[in-house]
Amino acid sequence: MEESNQEAGTVSLEATLSLQNGTLTAEYRIKNRSRVPIYVFNRLWEFGTDGKYAPAPQPAYILLGEKGELHLVKGIPAVPKSKRVELKIVPFATKVEAGEELSEKFELREPISEYNPYFPMDKPDTTELRKTESAYLSIDYVAETEDLEVKPAALENGLSIWHPALAEKVRRLSSQPRASIISVMRRSDSFERF
């Protein structure tokens, strides 16, 4: 797959997705050319069996759309429509200073399983093997403002971000979908995609 880019003002995303020997490799770089720091929501977490924060079992939220588009998301997942949620999941963030870049690489083995933190896999028999038509990556971030609350997170090197209107302040960068055939285990239970 080829590299794709997207800019939002003065923050840009470069992303490359490639499949070799059954491994999907996602590499991205976010360039912050703005005058203020940004916080990238790239540190996904879940509650562990002990009730404490733990790294998420997957490096990105993984969703396969009806038309075969594989969407990898490092960002804030949508609150489910079919469930009552007591705590909105907001990934921890990495600070990117003005004029600096953040790069990351992660891998997923085929068949890739869909993943949404609000819908844990209860029954493995509720999946079906599908092939993708295309794939793309999305990353969420927020620019620093005086009223943005930033604290050290419970996971190493992460930052906890809070603002009463955080959803309105978050921006999403997405790479362009690229044609690709990847094996994915698509959920057929009450799993919601965003």
Buried (B, 14 or more C-beta within 10 A) or exposed (E): BEBBEBEEEBBBBBBBBBBEEEEBBBBBBBBBEBEEBBBBBBBBBBEEEEEEBBBBEBBBBBBBBEEBBBBBBBBBBBBBEEEEEEEEBBBBBBBBEBEEEBEBEBEBEBBBBBBBBBBEBEEEEBBEEBBBBBBBBBBBBBBBEEEBEBEEBEBEEBBBBEBEEBEEBBBBBBBEBBEBEBBBBBBEEEBBBB
